Amino acid sequence: MASGVCINEILTDDEIRSILAKLGSDKDKEAFGLVCKKWLYLQSTERKRLAARAGPHMLRKMAARFSRVVELDLSQSSSRSFYPGVTDSDLSVIADGFKCLRLLNLQNCKGITDAGMVEIGRGLSSLQCFDVSYCRKLTDKGLSAVAEGCCDLQSLHLTGCRFVSDKLLHAVSKNCHKLEELGMQGCTNITDSGLAELVDGCRHIKVLDLNKCSNIGNTGVSSVSKACSSSLKTLKLLDCFKIGDESILSLARFCKNLETLIVGRCRDISDESLKSLSAACKNSLKNLRMDWCLNISDSSLSCIFKQCRNLEALDIGCCEEVTDAAFQGLVAREVELGLKVLQVSNCPKITVVGISILLDRCNSLEYLDVRSCPGITKAGCDEAGLQFPALCKVNFSGSLSESHALL
C-alpha cells in the first residue's frame, strides 16, 4: 500500500508473474506467495512440476490450484506401495484437470488398467513423455488409445508391460511420428515384424531399450538401424539371444552416431562384427556392454581400445577368451584413454599385467570390477605397485549391486 493505492491495483497479473519469474530460490518464491491471496494464487498457477500421492478429491483441488502444471509425477516405489495407489478414477480427473501436461509418470502404479489409459488418450493431447513401466495390467487396447490421442509423444516407457505386443507398435507407428525414446524392456511379445512396422512411421528414434525382448532377432535390429540411421544413439539388447553378427554389422553400416550399445549375453556375436562397429563408430561410441559374449577375443578388444577414442564404459565380464594381450596395443598409444568404467569380472586370463598397461594410459578410471579374476587380487596389485587413480573404486569381491551402474 502506497499513498492509499494497493500494488495489486497498479500491477497487472502478467507484471506480477514477471516478478515471480525473476526469483531464483524456492525460499524467495515461497515468500512471494505469502504477500497476499492473489500472489499465492498466481504463484500456484505458475508452478510447472508436481509430485503427489493423492486421491480423486485432492487431485481435483490440485488441478484447480496448479492449472499450468506441465510435469506430474505419480510414480510409486517398487518396494513400498501407497494404498490404494493411483486408480483409473484418478486418471480421469487428471485427464480433465491438467490440460497442460507434457510429462506424466505413472511408474509402478499397479492398479491402473486400460480404462484409465483411454481417459489419458481422450484428455491429454499435448502429452510428450509418458511412463507406465511396471503397470502390469495394461494391454495393447489401452496403450493404443494413448498413442491415438497423444500424437506428440516423444518418450514412451513400457518396461515390464508384459501384455504389450506388435499391435501397439502398429498404433505408435501410425500416430506418434515424433517419437524419440521407447523403452520396452521385458516386453517379450514384441517381434521383428513389430519393430519393422514401428520404424516405418517413427524414423527419429534416439533411444531404444529392447533388453530382455527375447523374440527380437537380426531382422528387427536391421530394420531399426536402416530406418533410424541418423538418429539412433542408444540401443539396448541385453538377453536378446537371437541377436548375432548380422545385427552388429547392420549397425556398423548405418548408425555412425551410436553412443551406447548393450549386447550382454548375446552369445552369437563375434570379433568380426565388433571390429566393423569399432571402426564405424570410433568417434561416437561411449558405452559398450558385452558381458557373456563368449566368442569375443583379444583381436576385437584391441580394435576397440585403439579406435574408440571417446569410450567411457566397457563391460567384458565373463568373456573368458580375453587375455592381457588385448591391452598391449595401448603401450604404443600416445593419446590417453578416457575410460571411466571397466568391468572384467570372471575373465580368468586377464591378470595384473593387463591392468597395469591400462593404468599407464588411463588416468580417468572411476570404477574397476575385477571380481572372480584369479590373476587380479588386491595382494597382487599391491605387490606389483599398481597406482589407481585417486577417485577409482576397485571391486575385488564386492556385491553385484554395484555392477552396471553406468550401463
Order of alpha helices (4+ residues) and beta strands (2+ residues): alpha-alpha-alpha-alpha-beta-alpha-beta-alpha-beta-alpha-beta-alpha-beta-alpha-beta-alpha-beta-alpha-beta-alpha-beta-alpha-beta-alpha-beta-beta-alpha-beta-alpha-beta
